[in-house]
Amino acid sequence: MGSFFLYSPPPPPPHSLLVRTNKDVKISSGGHRWPRRKKGCTTSSVVFCQGGGGKAIRSGVGSVFGGRTSALVTPTTATDQEQQISPATVMDASSLVLAVNGQPEIVVKDLVPYSGPTSSSLVETHDGIGIVRFLRGKGFFITGATGFLAKVLIEKIIRTMPDVGKIYLLIKAKDKDAAMARLKTEILNAELFKTLRQTYGKSFQTFMLSKLVPVVGDVCKSNLGLEQELADLIADDVDVIVNSAANTTFDERYDVAIDINTRGPSNLMSFAKKCQKLKLFLQVSTAYVNGQRQGKIMERAFGMGDCIARENNNSLVCEAASRFTLDIQDEVKMVMNSKEAFHPNEVAIKMRELGLERARKLGWQDTYVFTKAMGEMVIDNMRGEIPVVILRPSVIESTYKEPFPGWMEGNRMMDPIVLYYGKGQLTGFLVDPNGVLDVVPADMVVNATLAAIARHGMEQKPEINVYQIASSVVNPLIFKDLAKLLYEHYNSSPYVDSNGRPITVPLMKLFSSMDDFSEHLWRDVIQRNGLTAITSSDGKLSQRHEFICRKSVEQAKYLADIYEPYTFYGGRFDNSNGERLMELMSESEKRRFGFDVGSIDWRDYITNVHVPGLRRHVMKGRGTNNN
Ligand SMILES: NC(=O)c1ccc[n+]([C@@H]2O[C@H](COP(=O)([O-])OP(=O)(O)OC[C@H]3O[C@@H](n4cnc5c(N)ncnc54)[C@H](OP(=O)(O)O)[C@@H]3O)[C@@H](O)[C@H]2O)c1
């Protein structure tokens, strides 16, 4: 069992990477984070039923719920289905409910086997995808659990499906105790889990630890850094793998980013091949893997060696276009060789530059999205018979509704700018006023993840399916409108200065050129510091002020430069696959797992949900009244 492996000798001939094969391929050697369209209903999708319960739990941590079996149902024909269907035999996806005492209550009809599959619209209306039924009893292996998105995923799984199987969490740590400590402090202690904490009361931690199993590991390491016995145990128990681990720094060192974002998926896919009952591998990618593509961008998987610069230059004659070729193995070799060649003192900066240079030459905006795109390519190349979903969210921001509105972690993507603006430290930005910020709330991304897992995990077709979870086509948030919403928010709920006085902010000015933006920054910073000019008669004071002013201008320009590929982005992400997925959901599933980005009221979300969430959960209430 090989892997598309960096730094692992011996390499196969390079041409093997270009051949799409079901066999694994081995390869050698090897800041800053980041009105609804209706479509015809598709009837092609089939609602397969799959019993998931009754799985043997081998981790030694007992579930607070006794094991129970749910019947395995064999697929029947549509005719059989239509004859059999009756309200008594249709299992409603929302039938698992929490009783008043907080203990999950299994409704009797849950135990009634459901017969599927069929393309009958009758069944789709009643049963939908069967998300809860599919996930019941399933074992998960999730990476990136200490990160923002995976926490929201874990919370949702456990809150809505308390009889899920074990959820193994790959966590970087020096030993088991340290991994457990990270689980408790970084995950379970998060405010995100307050609903579950209220539901389970004193048994919260016991219950959570009966489901969540922290395992020490690292996606960059061979066999994921897992001890062999543990790796075997997980491989026997896992139905679904979700890879959410990533390095999301736009301008990360090339060696670091390629290791996590390209080699990581390769190592996980090698592990996936050892999982006997694996039903699905889901890779959390990003919509921005589409790099410098323009216009409406469809949900198409990358093939090995796809190169966006070549796509964008396809009018060039072959010879010229051949300058733009992507060979991942060569990229890895380049990283290795360059690393050796650079002086140790300059290796960090040079690796950063190399990542950006390679990304931009080959058609991506930065190292992050370039290495994530290569991660997708490697997965497609290695997947063989394993069903794969590539989930590409755009910019993930705070939760829309669940478990409560506005939960957020980390100061990412547009948020530093939103916060500087609110504090009166930034009154303008370099951005296309008519451009679009493609944002999706984290809980919608998670709902889409679960719906896609259930649908494709049930079907188990050896396919790769891509879902762009994005708003720019169906419900675009235009930058100049965003500026107005931020203005509204901060004028009704201003930050306060150190003297407790409200900070009033003007409407943010949007600049299309760096020169104009830079000029504005200087004017602004001079004015804010109460200076009429940088140089004054008092040499010392003037120098100090100039230093402060220059620093803050440079900082703002750096931010603007890093964000420019996003604030002037020319692509819009098609999300038809997600829309089709939602059409397959029952009404009950739409309520519990809906991710209709077209229905988001941006005014309400930005002013009442996201920015207040950011101020509360990221800024911890600092700068608001009484704090
Ligand atoms: N946030 C967004 O706006 C956004 C948008 C689109 C797509 N995405 C994608 O969504 C996924 C989750 O993003 P996020 O915002 O949750 O990221 P995040 O908060 O930065 O979390 C990244 C996670 O990856 C883990 N990780 C990093 N290197 C690892 C390694 N070598 N081995 C194992 N785990 C490792 C981190 O663990 P440590 O805590 O130990 O560092 C952390 O748990 C990523 O794949 C990202 O590309 C994010």
The ligand as an SDF file (V2000), in Angstrom:
LIG
                    3D

 48 52  0  0  0  0  0  0  0  0999 V2000
  -11.5340   28.8510    7.7330 N   0  0  0  0  0  0  0  0  0  0  0  0
  -11.8960   29.1000    6.4990 C   0  0  0  0  0  0  0  0  0  0  0  0
  -12.3610   30.2010    6.1760 O   0  0  0  0  0  0  0  0  0  0  0  0
  -11.8100   28.0150    5.4570 C   0  0  0  0  0  0  0  0  0  0  0  0
  -12.3820   28.2680    4.2030 C   0  0  0  0  0  0  0  0  0  0  0  0
  -12.3710   27.2580    3.2450 C   0  0  0  0  0  0  0  0  0  0  0  0
  -11.7880   26.0510    3.5360 C   0  0  0  0  0  0  0  0  0  0  0  0
  -11.2260   25.8390    4.7520 N   0  0  0  0  0  0  0  0  0  0  0  0
  -10.6400   24.5330    5.0160 C   0  0  0  0  0  0  0  0  0  0  0  0
  -11.3240   24.0040    6.1170 O   0  0  0  0  0  0  0  0  0  0  0  0
  -10.4430   23.1760    6.8900 C   0  0  0  0  0  0  0  0  0  0  0  0
  -10.4990   23.6020    8.3230 C   0  0  0  0  0  0  0  0  0  0  0  0
  -10.1280   24.9560    8.4090 O   0  0  0  0  0  0  0  0  0  0  0  0
  -10.0780   25.6860    9.8120 P   0  0  0  0  0  0  0  0  0  0  0  0
  -10.4160   27.1000    9.5660 O   0  0  0  0  0  0  0  0  0  0  0  0
  -10.8090   24.8990   10.7940 O   0  0  0  0  0  0  0  0  0  0  0  0
   -8.5080   25.5960   10.0950 O   0  0  0  0  0  0  0  0  0  0  0  0
   -7.7430   25.8420   11.4720 P   0  0  0  0  0  0  0  0  0  0  0  0
   -8.6310   26.4400   12.4860 O   0  0  0  0  0  0  0  0  0  0  0  0
   -6.4960   26.5430   11.1120 O   0  0  0  0  0  0  0  0  0  0  0  0
   -7.3890   24.3650   11.9430 O   0  0  0  0  0  0  0  0  0  0  0  0
   -6.4410   23.6020   11.2840 C   0  0  0  0  0  0  0  0  0  0  0  0
   -6.3770   22.2740   11.9780 C   0  0  0  0  0  0  0  0  0  0  0  0
   -5.4390   21.4380   11.2880 O   0  0  0  0  0  0  0  0  0  0  0  0
   -4.5900   20.8460   12.2680 C   0  0  0  0  0  0  0  0  0  0  0  0
   -3.2860   20.5040   11.7240 N   0  0  0  0  0  0  0  0  0  0  0  0
   -2.3940   21.3280   11.1480 C   0  0  0  0  0  0  0  0  0  0  0  0
   -1.2940   20.6270   10.8190 N   0  0  0  0  0  0  0  0  0  0  0  0
   -1.5000   19.3500   11.1700 C   0  0  0  0  0  0  0  0  0  0  0  0
   -0.7410   18.1640   11.0960 C   0  0  0  0  0  0  0  0  0  0  0  0
    0.4720   18.1630   10.5630 N   0  0  0  0  0  0  0  0  0  0  0  0
   -1.2810   17.0100   11.5690 N   0  0  0  0  0  0  0  0  0  0  0  0
   -2.5110   17.0070   12.1170 C   0  0  0  0  0  0  0  0  0  0  0  0
   -3.2810   18.0990   12.2350 N   0  0  0  0  0  0  0  0  0  0  0  0
   -2.7820   19.2650   11.7590 C   0  0  0  0  0  0  0  0  0  0  0  0
   -4.4720   21.9130   13.3420 C   0  0  0  0  0  0  0  0  0  0  0  0
   -3.9650   21.3150   14.5080 O   0  0  0  0  0  0  0  0  0  0  0  0
   -3.1340   22.1650   15.5900 P   0  0  0  0  0  0  0  0  0  0  0  0
   -4.1810   22.8070   16.4670 O   0  0  0  0  0  0  0  0  0  0  0  0
   -2.3600   21.1210   16.2930 O   0  0  0  0  0  0  0  0  0  0  0  0
   -2.3020   23.1420   14.8310 O   0  0  0  0  0  0  0  0  0  0  0  0
   -5.9190   22.3510   13.4370 C   0  0  0  0  0  0  0  0  0  0  0  0
   -6.6480   21.4320   14.1990 O   0  0  0  0  0  0  0  0  0  0  0  0
   -9.0820   23.3130    6.2500 C   0  0  0  0  0  0  0  0  0  0  0  0
   -8.8540   22.1910    5.4480 O   0  0  0  0  0  0  0  0  0  0  0  0
   -9.1840   24.5570    5.4170 C   0  0  0  0  0  0  0  0  0  0  0  0
   -8.3440   24.4930    4.2920 O   0  0  0  0  0  0  0  0  0  0  0  0
  -11.2240   26.7900    5.7300 C   0  0  0  0  0  0  0  0  0  0  0  0
  1  2  1  0
  2  3  2  0
  2  4  1  0
  4  5  1  0
  4 48  2  0
  5  6  2  0
  6  7  1  0
  7  8  2  0
  8  9  1  0
  8 48  1  0
  9 10  1  0
  9 46  1  0
 10 11  1  0
 11 12  1  0
 11 44  1  0
 12 13  1  0
 13 14  1  0
 14 15  2  0
 14 16  1  0
 14 17  1  0
 17 18  1  0
 18 19  2  0
 18 20  1  0
 18 21  1  0
 21 22  1  0
 22 23  1  0
 23 24  1  0
 23 42  1  0
 24 25  1  0
 25 26  1  0
 25 36  1  0
 26 27  1  0
 26 35  1  0
 27 28  2  0
 28 29  1  0
 29 30  1  0
 29 35  2  0
 30 31  1  0
 30 32  2  0
 32 33  1  0
 33 34  2  0
 34 35  1  0
 36 37  1  0
 36 42  1  0
 37 38  1  0
 38 39  2  0
 38 40  1  0
 38 41  1  0
 42 43  1  0
 44 45  1  0
 44 46  1  0
 46 47  1  0
M  CHG  2   8   1  16  -1
M  END
$$$$
